[in-house]
Amino acid sequence: MKILVIQQKMIGDVLITSLLCDNLRKAYPDSQIDYMVYESTIAVLKGNTSFSNLILFEKKHQNSKWAYFKLLMYVRSQEYDVIIDAYSKLESWVMVLFSKAKRKISFWKKGRTFLYTDTVIRKKTADTNLGLIIEQRLALLHPLQLKIDLDTFPKIFVTQEESDFAKNLFTSHKIDRSKKTIMLSILGSSLEKTYPVAYMSQLIDFMAETGEMNLLFNYMPNQIDKAEMIYNGCKETTKAKINFLLIGKSVRDFIAIMDACDLIIGNDGGAINMAKALKKPSFIIFCPWIDKNGWATFEDGVSNVSVHLNDFKPELFFEKSASYAKKNSNELYQLFKPELIIPKLKGFLEVHLSALRQIVQKE
């Protein structure tokens, strides 16, 4: 059997949709399972043996009709038995239409059902703490009626070489490994997904006051100005606990560094999803226009905790659309003051720093 899974989106989506490949490999161990993703997301798939081939959707395929046509013809030539379109947008619709796949599975969308042999209605609410986004993706396997227990936890693989890299990096930056190390996801992928800079500095000051720890900032080189603003907004006593320059040069570097950390706290995004796949406890701050119910994966109030302005001020969102929240994101963020978050953050830190102290004492 030959199967193609399509997920042309960002790192978090690609990581979660890799669960389809994991389960398909479990059900059909001898099949060819190919995974189509954006070139920029492949770092989170390194070491995963669930798929046979990665098919990269590159910028040239968006910018050149000829390059896109050649990709269409390649997919057509593979004569897949099954295509699972988890992306379900124009780029993948055309891909599915031109393919020779016998079964074509995707989410139900008005006016697009003729493209697929099987459609799945997106769930609106989650039944478990897996999170709605994971339950929705796994539902795309239902038409195949797999006779297996489904794997539900996305995986990231870290090599020994990468572990050694992180260990040496921590040593060169004089990180005291007897203290807990917290990765701070201080910035989102865009301003609209970033907790206000001044508020973030206040939260970091609160964290630093809870005890001895190492604090690392996660940011991209082109975000250094904003990162410096957050750093400069912190108290001097907090700055002493922050290693501002310990950052990686690539996604794989971040994964190795995150694997060496104990917790992650900060803005929702790819960094959080990667940390969860590494089984690191997380405290997430969702931006006002993101659906927390969808992306609060493995939420249990202990290992994975999240906050959204809607948790505290639901009246602001009553009968309001996501587009309204996005358009008014800045105003809503200003109402999401640190004092709303700190009580829940305090409980999260008490649980995990206490547990980590006990581990250190035993060692």
Stockholm file with secondary structure:
# STOCKHOLM 1.0

chainA/1-363         MKILVIQQKMIGDVLITSLLCDNLRKAYPDSQIDYMVYESTIAVLKGNTSFSNLILFEKKHQNSKWAYFKLLMYVRSQEYDVIIDAYSKLESWVMVLFSKAKRKISFWKKGRTFLYTDTVIRKKTADTNLGLIIEQRLALLHPLQLKIDLDTFPKIFVTQEESDFAKNLFTSHKIDRSKKTIMLSILGSSLEKTYPVAYMSQLIDFMAETGEMNLLFNYMPNQIDKAEMIYNGCKETTKAKINFLLIGKSVRDFIAIMDACDLIIGNDGGAINMAKALKKPSFIIFCPWIDKNGWATFEDGVSNVSVHLNDFKPELFFEKSASYAKKNSNELYQLFKPELIIPKLKGFLEVHLSALRQIVQKE
#=GR chainA/1-363 SS CEEEEEECSCHHHHHHHHHHHHHHHHHCTTSEEEEEEEGGGGGGGTTCCSCSEEEEECHHHHHCHHHHHHHHHHHHHHCCSEEEESSCSHHHHHHHHHSCCSEEEEECCTTCGGGCSEEECCCSSCSSTTCHHHHHHHHTTGGGCCCSCCCCSCCCCCCHHHHHHHHHHHHHTTCCTTSEEEEEECCCSSGGGSCCHHHHHHHHHHHHHTSSEEEEECCCGGGHHHHHHHHHTSCHHHHTTEETTCCCSSHHHHHHHHHTSSEEEEESSHHHHHHHHTTCCEEEECCTTSCHHHHCTTCCSSSEEEECHHHHCGGGTTTCCHHHHHHTHHHHHHHSCHHHHHHHHHHHHHHHHHHHHHHHHHC
#=GC SS_cons         CEEEEEECSCHHHHHHHHHHHHHHHHHCTTSEEEEEEEGGGGGGGTTCCSCSEEEEECHHHHHCHHHHHHHHHHHHHHCCSEEEESSCSHHHHHHHHHSCCSEEEEECCTTCGGGCSEEECCCSSCSSTTCHHHHHHHHTTGGGCCCSCCCCSCCCCCCHHHHHHHHHHHHHTTCCTTSEEEEEECCCSSGGGSCCHHHHHHHHHHHHHTSSEEEEECCCGGGHHHHHHHHHTSCHHHHTTEETTCCCSSHHHHHHHHHTSSEEEEESSHHHHHHHHTTCCEEEECCTTSCHHHHCTTCCSSSEEEECHHHHCGGGTTTCCHHHHHHTHHHHHHHSCHHHHHHHHHHHHHHHHHHHHHHHHHC
//
